[in-house]
Amino acid sequence: MFRLPSDPETPPFTGETPLREFMTPQLNTISPENNLGEVIDLFNKYNLSRLPVVEEGKLVGIITINDIIRSETDLLSGRTPKPASPP
């Protein structure tokens, strides 16, 4: 059993607790057409570290702060950023 650290009054969860009891029901999402500036703005505005990428109602990927840092590091060091792997 465990409790969410931010709320000591929350009843303890067990291995049988459904995900809906502690998942985030309203997601911020982006599309593959969003640009890097828009993604960074959302990361900052909502204190996020990853965003689901959705196209035509389907999850097509996830972008993380680490993905962006890795790509920018590659560019700064003269390496070609690796393209995304197909699902």
C-alpha positions as CSV (number, residue, x, y, z in Angstrom):
1,M,0.0,0.0,0.0
2,F,1.2,3.5,-0.6
3,R,-0.1,7.1,-0.4
4,L,0.5,10.0,-2.7
5,P,3.3,12.0,-1.1
6,S,1.5,15.3,-1.8
7,D,-1.7,14.3,0.2
8,P,-1.3,12.5,3.5
9,E,-5.1,12.3,3.8
10,T,-5.4,10.2,0.7
11,P,-6.5,6.7,1.5
12,P,-3.7,4.2,0.8
13,F,-3.5,2.6,-2.6
14,T,-3.0,-1.2,-3.1
15,G,-1.9,-3.2,-6.0
16,E,-5.6,-3.6,-6.9
17,T,-6.3,0.1,-7.1
18,P,-7.5,1.1,-10.6
19,L,-5.4,3.6,-12.5
20,R,-8.3,6.0,-12.8
21,E,-7.9,6.7,-9.1
22,F,-4.6,8.5,-9.6
23,M,-4.0,9.1,-13.3
24,T,-4.2,12.5,-15.0
25,P,-7.6,12.5,-16.8
26,Q,-7.1,15.8,-18.7
27,L,-4.0,15.6,-20.9
28,N,-2.1,18.3,-22.6
29,T,-1.2,16.9,-26.0
30,I,0.6,18.2,-29.1
31,S,0.5,17.1,-32.8
32,P,3.5,16.2,-35.0
33,E,3.0,19.6,-36.7
34,N,3.7,21.7,-33.5
35,N,7.1,23.4,-33.4
36,L,9.7,23.2,-30.8
37,G,8.9,26.7,-29.4
38,E,5.3,25.6,-28.8
39,V,6.4,22.4,-27.0
40,I,8.8,24.3,-24.8
41,D,6.1,26.8,-23.9
42,L,3.8,24.0,-22.8
43,F,6.6,22.3,-20.8
44,N,7.2,25.6,-19.0
45,K,3.6,26.7,-18.6
46,Y,2.4,23.4,-17.1
47,N,5.7,22.3,-15.5
48,L,5.8,19.2,-17.7
49,S,8.7,16.9,-18.7
50,R,6.9,15.0,-21.5
51,L,4.0,15.4,-23.8
52,P,2.0,12.8,-25.8
53,V,2.1,13.4,-29.5
54,V,-1.4,12.8,-31.0
55,E,-2.5,12.7,-34.6
56,E,-6.1,12.0,-35.7
57,G,-6.9,10.9,-32.2
58,K,-4.1,8.3,-32.0
59,L,-1.0,8.4,-29.9
60,V,1.9,8.5,-32.3
61,G,4.7,9.3,-29.9
62,I,6.0,11.1,-26.8
63,I,8.3,14.1,-26.7
64,T,10.4,14.6,-23.6
65,I,12.7,17.3,-22.3
66,N,15.5,14.8,-22.6
67,D,14.7,14.2,-26.3
68,I,15.1,18.0,-26.9
69,I,18.3,18.2,-24.9
70,R,19.8,15.2,-26.7
71,S,19.0,16.7,-30.1
72,E,20.3,20.1,-29.2
73,T,23.5,18.7,-27.8
74,D,24.0,16.7,-31.0
75,L,23.5,19.9,-33.1
76,L,25.9,21.9,-30.9
77,S,28.6,19.2,-31.1
78,G,28.3,19.0,-34.8
79,R,26.6,15.6,-34.9
80,T,23.5,14.9,-36.9
81,P,20.5,14.3,-34.6
82,K,19.2,10.8,-34.8
83,P,15.8,10.6,-36.5
84,A,12.9,9.2,-34.4
85,S,12.6,5.4,-34.6
86,P,9.4,4.2,-36.2
87,P,6.9,2.6,-33.8
